[in-house]
Amino acid sequence: MEYMAHEGYIHDWVTLLPAVQLAYNTSQPSITGKAPALVEKGWNSLLPVDHLKKNLLTIHPTAQDFHDMWKKACDTAARCIA
């Protein structure tokens, strides 16, 4: 994993592995076209972003910060396992 010397990034694999596992299990590889969790369990895991209402005019700043952090974590995890 590329080391990022920015505040807020975690460099401890024990802490990162659950997020990486979730990102992998909810991704759709080109081989099957289905997420591994869907193939194994028959259902996809819900992500925090799935609970955000799309029609809200304003989102609480803390929720938006969490969403942005989650998106960055998912993007980083996807780059690491690619």
CORJOCOR-V498414 format. One record per residue. N is the residue number from 0. RES is the residue in one letter. PSI is psi in radians with two decimals (none if undefined). OMEGA is omega in whole degrees, -180 to 180 (NA if undefined). Layout:
N | RES | PSI | OMEGA
N | RES | PSI | OMEGA
This chain:
0 | M | 2.40 | 179
1 | E | 2.26 | 180
2 | Y | 2.24 | 179
3 | M | 2.02 | -177
4 | A | 0.94 | 178
5 | H | 2.56 | 177
6 | E | 2.41 | 179
7 | G | -0.32 | 177
8 | Y | 2.51 | -179
9 | I | 2.34 | -178
10 | H | 0.25 | -178
11 | D | 1.99 | -176
12 | W | -0.56 | 179
13 | V | -0.64 | 179
14 | T | -0.59 | -176
15 | L | -0.51 | -173
16 | L | -0.74 | 178
17 | P | -0.67 | 179
18 | A | -0.69 | 178
19 | V | -0.74 | 179
20 | Q | -0.76 | 179
21 | L | -0.75 | 179
22 | A | -0.75 | 180
23 | Y | -0.80 | -176
24 | N | -0.36 | 179
25 | T | 0.01 | 177
26 | S | 2.88 | 179
27 | Q | 1.66 | 179
28 | P | 2.67 | -176
29 | S | -0.37 | -177
30 | I | -0.91 | -178
31 | T | -0.45 | -176
32 | G | 0.10 | 180
33 | K | 2.62 | 179
34 | A | 2.47 | 179
35 | P | -0.66 | 179
36 | A | -0.66 | 179
37 | L | -0.72 | 180
38 | V | -0.77 | -176
39 | E | -0.82 | -172
40 | K | -0.36 | -178
41 | G | 0.06 | 178
42 | W | 2.69 | 178
43 | N | 2.55 | 176
44 | S | 2.51 | 174
45 | L | 2.41 | 178
46 | L | 2.77 | 177
47 | P | -0.61 | -180
48 | V | -0.44 | 178
49 | D | -0.36 | -179
50 | H | -0.17 | 178
51 | L | 2.30 | 178
52 | K | 2.26 | -176
53 | K | -0.38 | -175
54 | N | 0.18 | 178
55 | L | 2.37 | 177
56 | L | -0.70 | 178
57 | T | 2.52 | 178
58 | I | 2.43 | 179
59 | H | 2.37 | -177
60 | P | -0.66 | 179
61 | T | -0.70 | 178
62 | A | -0.70 | 179
63 | Q | -0.72 | 177
64 | D | -0.75 | 179
65 | F | -0.74 | 179
66 | H | -0.79 | 180
67 | D | -0.75 | 179
68 | M | -0.73 | 180
69 | W | -0.75 | 180
70 | K | -0.78 | 178
71 | K | -0.73 | 180
72 | A | -0.73 | 178
73 | C | -0.73 | 179
74 | D | -0.75 | 179
75 | T | -0.77 | 179
76 | A | -0.72 | 179
77 | A | -0.70 | 178
78 | R | -0.63 | -178
79 | C | -0.60 | -177
80 | I | -0.06 | -180
81 | A | none | NA
